[in-house]
Amino acid sequence: MHAQATRKLTPWQKSLSDARRLAKMVLGGDASVAMADHDGGTYRDVIIGHTRDYIVQQIGREAAAVKHAKERFGERRDAFPWPQVGQIVSINYAHSRATVREIREHMRQRELSR
């Protein structure tokens, strides 16, 4: 029955569902998954995956993730260099647009603590 429900989803609904499933697979079944706040939200942590329409980012040390709609990163989606899985970035929203900045010093601290 679940397979039939999946087939009826539109492509964007499937991508949204895939983003949620990806976060729970990486962070555990109890992970909370939220949509990014497009009106001034700022998110800093590691990218844990991508779907067709979303970038999934872990937030904090708890099992929590946020989904970023790729369409919020600009007009030319194919030309934008999406943050890579494992990359630690800050994603900031202003006027419903997202900007990405790599956090290099945070990455070094994590590597040193391993």
Protein Blocks (a to p, Z undefined) as FASTA:
>chain_A
ZZmmmmmpcfklmmmmmmmmmmmmmnopkbccddddfehpacddddfbdcfkbccddehj
bdcdddddfklnojblmlpccddehiacddddeehiacddddfklmmmmmmmZZ
